[in-house]
Amino acid sequence: MTVLPRDVLHASLQDPVLESIGFLNEIMGRYPDALSFAPGAPHPAPYEGLDTARYLDRFTAHAAASGLGPERAARLLYEYGPARGLINGIVADALRRDQGIDADPDALVITVGAQEAMFLVLRALIASPGDVLAVSDPCFVGITSAASLLGAAVVPVPEDADGLDVGALAEACRAARRSGRRIRACYVAPDYANPGGTRMAAGRRPRLLELAAQEDFLVLEDNAYGFTAPPGAELPALKALDGGRRVVHIGTFAKVCFPGARVGYVVADQSVSTAGAAAVPLAAELARLKTAVTVNTSPVCQALIAGMLLEHGGSLAELSRARSALYRRNLARLLRALDREGAAGLPEGVEWNRPGGGFFVRMRLPVPADAGLLEASAAGYGVLWTPMAPFHPGGGGTRTLRLSCSYLEPEEIDEGVRRLGAFLREHARPRSGAGARPGGSS
């Protein structure tokens, strides 16, 4: 039998983030009856009984009426299709209508989820060892894993209650220059970020774009959770403020439609000059890269998503309205349950933030929130959560955990928090007299 030592394979296979994800999946498998605040998966209720045939018919009827005719429209579902996508115009219209993002369909690529979009963008932008990706700290592991796979250097930039610290990012740009490197792009999730639920303040958004212009980098905006904002509390996406085309906007239909479709998109309207030829949008270059990765995104899955959009007037906001209310309900339920446990008494130093939307609440402990503590929580109390350390490329988060409320029913949230409170009273006693007050921390 051939044996391949891991140390002769790509270094990304030894990334601690991959190890931590593997451990989390393993422990969920070993304790299937535990109530789990670990997965950030969408709730299954909105797509139970989904009439996929109706949505496919809706799309093919739209395509036929657009000039293709019934036969050619039906054939779209069974062929490879263009790498850039089949439903670009429908998605572009929805973004314009709902988010004020005015992008030509040719500036979009329909991807196999947001993860492929991140991979393609990094592959295009990180062109040399001196090119660096800045990321918010804490940060979604999908972007740091993609960077690891590509061998791209990552610089963590701290965030506070108002989102990414723009002043710290400016200093990171200066430090990179002093070392002979360049921050080529900065990844942010400005609305209710995974993992910490942070939202970038309105006044900070234009400051980030101004810095991007000054320092000549692109902003990679991940917009997975913006749809959960309470009515009237919406903030403009960075791309909607992007007069200088500094923002590459990445989105997914996993939360607003259903995750099994594996359909995302990227808006990349930056102009790429080519020798002896007309300039093309960055999206065209990403589509060329896609032909070497997934070739194209499943036409059937694209058609399902387009059919769902068309059934809701071509509006992402209409499509996601009921889902947004469900997630706000669950988040409010989680925060109320935590408040009850806090009122009943939790160890000194246990505190949590209070995001206004999204799927996640961040909890700080006075003890390490590590694999051993998670094992004790699962085995003794039947409740699971996610350690935050893997989300901190700068090495922090060792005493922080993430609670996700998206996948559970309200009664499960109540019971899960009751179990969590009992666990914390027994296992999260401070090791010193110092600590913060329970609950309500930002």
Secondary structure as GFF3:
##gff-version 3
##sequence-region A 1 442
A	DSSP	three_ten_helix	6	8	.	.	.	ID=ss1
A	DSSP	three_ten_helix	11	14	.	.	.	ID=ss2
A	DSSP	alpha_helix	16	30	.	.	.	ID=ss3
A	DSSP	beta_strand	35	36	.	.	.	ID=ss4
A	DSSP	three_ten_helix	45	47	.	.	.	ID=ss5
A	DSSP	alpha_helix	52	63	.	.	.	ID=ss6
A	DSSP	pi_helix	64	68	.	.	.	ID=ss7
A	DSSP	alpha_helix	70	75	.	.	.	ID=ss8
A	DSSP	alpha_helix	88	99	.	.	.	ID=ss9
A	DSSP	three_ten_helix	105	107	.	.	.	ID=ss10
A	DSSP	beta_strand	108	111	.	.	.	ID=ss11
A	DSSP	alpha_helix	113	125	.	.	.	ID=ss12
A	DSSP	beta_strand	131	137	.	.	.	ID=ss13
A	DSSP	alpha_helix	141	150	.	.	.	ID=ss14
A	DSSP	beta_strand	153	160	.	.	.	ID=ss15
A	DSSP	beta_strand	163	164	.	.	.	ID=ss16
A	DSSP	alpha_helix	166	178	.	.	.	ID=ss17
A	DSSP	beta_strand	182	188	.	.	.	ID=ss18
A	DSSP	alpha_helix	204	215	.	.	.	ID=ss19
A	DSSP	beta_strand	218	222	.	.	.	ID=ss20
A	DSSP	three_ten_helix	226	228	.	.	.	ID=ss21
A	DSSP	three_ten_helix	238	241	.	.	.	ID=ss22
A	DSSP	beta_strand	247	252	.	.	.	ID=ss23
A	DSSP	three_ten_helix	259	261	.	.	.	ID=ss24
A	DSSP	beta_strand	264	267	.	.	.	ID=ss25
A	DSSP	beta_strand	271	274	.	.	.	ID=ss26
A	DSSP	beta_strand	277	281	.	.	.	ID=ss27
A	DSSP	alpha_helix	282	290	.	.	.	ID=ss28
A	DSSP	alpha_helix	299	311	.	.	.	ID=ss29
A	DSSP	alpha_helix	316	344	.	.	.	ID=ss30
A	DSSP	beta_strand	351	352	.	.	.	ID=ss31
A	DSSP	beta_strand	360	364	.	.	.	ID=ss32
A	DSSP	alpha_helix	371	381	.	.	.	ID=ss33
A	DSSP	beta_strand	383	384	.	.	.	ID=ss34
A	DSSP	beta_strand	386	387	.	.	.	ID=ss35
A	DSSP	three_ten_helix	389	391	.	.	.	ID=ss36
A	DSSP	beta_strand	400	404	.	.	.	ID=ss37
A	DSSP	alpha_helix	410	427	.	.	.	ID=ss38
###
